[in-house]
Amino acid sequence: GMLAELAAGEAEGLVLIQDSVSCEGRTLLKSFVAASAQRGESVHVLGFDIPEEEFKTGFPAAVTSQLLYHDAFWDPLGWTGQGRGLTLGDFTTSELVARLTSATQGPSTVVLDSVSWLLLRLPFPLTCQVLAQLSRRAQAAGLKITRIVALLHGDLHQPGQLEALHALARAVVKVVPAPEAVPGGDGATRIAVTLYKKRGGKVLQKKEYFTVLPNWILTCLGELSRDGISRGEDAQVPATADPAANLTFNLRLSEAERQAKEAVPLPYQFSEEKKSSLLHTSTSQGKIYYEPDAADDIDEEDPDDDLDV
């Protein structure tokens, strides 16, 4: 599915994972982290919401060895003066590029947990500017950032801010709770509503059931159509649908109604009698008689002689 393709690195640029108080999205964020680390990329985590130990819980050693955690949880304002972690003042394009390039040089994924923490404390245009310029500025400094994956708590921001962030992003994944249990899930099944903008300008949107297994392995359980039916491999979908079923009016004709309809002559169709009368040739030949008036000019030599020129 589309969600699995995004986790596998399909989209470059900004990827937003938007959750709410009714359905958390950090589980899906960690599955993206694990997928990036397993591809051999370095993963820079800018952690604001939770401690480093809590974020790394459940990751295998092969993933944690690829994680570079920039801790902004314990001292986000730099009050202790130790200067070891990330502070709010460090969230500028130039400072982040210097910090990231000093740690790695290969392909990297930058993870923000979460961008909402920054939006509530920094000017909104500044945060958007950093998100838009970070990859390009890092590329100029010799570091390739393949994508920026940011967790966004949607119910903390105004609709206008969410629309602006969605415009910046290459892909937006909204996580919502599943209304019912789905076969193949482990009880933590959710729905991902994915909006993906491809490079050619085409915009794709899909709804999919997914769950996250131990070691943060993402598993897609099937796609939802517009009528809410799962389109997974095991889903039972009717072969054909009757468009005339369950209507308040009748679209079908009985045999008597069909015969009566076919018996009505159409205005552009002629009967055989009318066709024969129109096509009948008269035996008499008509003649045209022309009597010129006195003022008529019948001299073909000078047709303009009657003009006073």
N, C-alpha and C positions, 0 to 999 in steps of 0.2 A: 504494500500500500504506500500511499504518499508519505505518511508519517515515518515509516521505516526508511524510505529513501532519503528523507531529510536527516534522520539520525545517522545514516550512512555517509553523509557528506554531500548530498545532492545540491543543496543551495549554499552559495557563498554570500557573504555579507551579514546583515543583521537578521537574526532569527529571534522572535519574541515568543516566549511561552507565557501566556496570560492565564492566571488562575483567579480564584475568588475565595471568599471565606467558606463557601459551600463545597469547594473541591480544590485541594492543594495541587500545585504543579511542580513542586521540588522533586518529587519522585521521577517525573518525566525529564526534568532538567538533569538529574544524575544519570539517567540512561543515555542522554546525549553526551555527557562527560565520558562515560565508560566507552561509548562507541568511538569517540575521538581518540582516546588513549589507545584503544586496541588497533587503530589504524596507524599508530606510531607517531601521532602528533603530540606536541607538548601542550598541556592544558593549563592556562593561567586562570586561576579562580580569584576573582575580587570578591571577598566574602564580607558582607555587611550585616546580614540578618542573623546568622547563627555562628557558634564557635567552630574552629577548624576541626576539632575532634568529632563533633556531631556531623559535619558535612562529609568527612571521610569514612564514616561508619558504613560498613557493608561492602566497600570496594576491595577487590582482590589486590594482592601485592603488585601484580603486573600493571594495574591501573594507577595505584598510588605512586608508583615510581615515575609516572609521567606527569603527576600533578605538581604544579607550582602555586602554592597558596599564598595569596597576599592578604594578610589578616587586617581587616578594618573593623573587627567586632569589639575588641577589648578596649581600644583607645582611638576611636574615630576622630576625635578632635585634637589629639596630640598633647593631652594635658600632662601625661607622665614625663614627657621630654626624652623618652628613650629612643624614639625615632626608628624603631625596628619595623613596625607595621605600616599599613597604608592609612592615611588620614584623609579627611574630607578635602583639605587643600591640595592633596596630590592628584585629585581627579581633574586634571587638565590634559590636553592632548600631548603637549611636549613632555610633561612629567611621566605620563604613562608610557610613552614611546621609549624614554630613557630607561625606565624601570624594566620594561619587557625585553628590550634588546640586550640589556646587560645579563639577562638570565639565559636566553636561548637565541638560536639563529635559524632553526629549521621551521617547517610549517607549524603553525600554532593555532589553537582555539582559545578565545578569551571568553570567560564565563562571568556574568554579573549576577550575584545572589544577594540582593536583588537591585534592579534599577529603580524600583519604587522608593527604596531607602534614600537614594540620591535625589530623586525628583521632589521629595518632601523637604529637602534641606538645601538644595542648590537652585539657582534660577533655571527655569525650564528651558530657555533657549541655549544656555550653556551646556546642559546635559545632552541636548539633541546635537549640538555642534560637535561634541566629543565623539558621540556615537557615529556621526556621519564622516568624520575626518580621521578617525584612529587608524583604520586599515590602510588608507592611502599614505598617511604620514609614516606609518611603520614600514611600508613597502619602500619608501624613499630612504629609510634608515637601514635597509637590508633585512628586515624581518617580514616574512609573509604570514599575515593573519588570514586564515582561510575563512573564518566566520566568527561572529560575536553572538553568543547565545545569552540572552538576558531573561531573567524571570521578572514578570510584571504582575503586580497585584492589582487587577483591574478595578476592583471596587474601592480603591483608595484615590482615584483620580477622576477628574472631570471628563465628560465625553469628548470635548474638544482636544484635550491633551492626548487621549487615547487615539483619536483619529490622526493626529500629527505623528505620533510614534508609529502607527500602522503604515503611514505613508513612507516613513524612513526605512521600514523593514522589507527585506526580500520575502520573508515568510512569517506568518503569524499563526500560532497554534493556541486555540482557546480550549482549555480543559474544563469539561462540565461533567457532573455525575451522571452515571448511566441509570435510566429509569427502572431497569429490571436486570436480573442476573442473566449473563450470557454464557452459553455452553463453552467450555474451554478456559474460563477465567478462574481465578483463585479467590474470588470474593472482593477483589479490589479493582474491579473493572470500571473503566471510565470511557468517556467519549471525547475524542479530539476533533475539533472543527478547524481544519487547516486551510489557510489561504496562502497560495504560493504564486508569486509573480515570476514568470520565466523571463529569460533574457530577451526573447523575441517580442515581448509585450503581452503574451498570453497569460491570463490569470485563471488559475485552477482552484477549485474549492471542493473539499471532500469531508465527509463525516465518517469516522472510523471508531470502532470499539478497540480498546487496547488495554493491556495490563503490563506490569513490570514484575518480572520474576527475580529471584535472588541473584545477587551480584549485579543488579541493575541492568538486566537484560530486557529489552523492549520486545514485546510480542503483540502483534496486531491480530485481532480476532475477527475481522470482517468489516466491510464497508456498509454504511447506512445509505439507503436511497431516500428520496424526498418523502416517501410515504412511511418512513421509519422502519422498513424491513431490512434485516441484516443481509448483506450480499456476500457473506463468507462462503467458504467452500462447502460447508455442510448446510447452508440455508436452503430451505425449500421455497422456491419461487414459482408461482403459477406460470405455465407455459405461455398462455395467451390471456389477455384481459378483455372483457366485454365492455366496450365504451357505452353501450346503451342500457347497461344494467343499473337498477336502483335509481331510475329517473322518475320525475313527477309527471312526465308527458311521454306519449308513445311516438317512437321514431320508426316503427315498423308498420307495413301495410298488409292488410288481409288480401286474399286472392281476389275477392270482389272489388275491393278498393283499387287494387292494381289494375284490373281490367277496365274499371271506369276511368282511371287516370289515362290509360293508353288510348281510350276511345275519344278523348277530348281533342279536337283539331287545334293545332297550333297556328298562330296568326301568319307565320311565314311558310306554311305548308299549304299547297293547292290541291283540291280534289281533282280527280281525273276529268270530270265534266268541265271544270274551270280551265284546266290546262288545255283541253281540246278546243275550247272556244277562243282562247287567247292565241293559240297557234294556228287557227284555221285561216287559210289564205283566200282572199276575195277574188272572184273571177273577173270582176269589172276593174278597169284601170282608171285611176283618177287623173284629171288634168288641171293645170293651173293656168289661169288667164290673168294677164297683167295689162292694165290700161294706164298708160302714163298720163300724168297731169300736164297742164299747159306749162307750168313752171319747172317741170322736170328737165334736166339737162341730159339729152340722149346722145350728144356729140362725144363720142369716145376719144376723139383726137385731142380735144382740149377740155379735160374734165373740170378745170378751174376757171373756165371762161366766165361763169356767172359771178365770180368773186370780184369785188371792186378793188383791185390792186394795181 
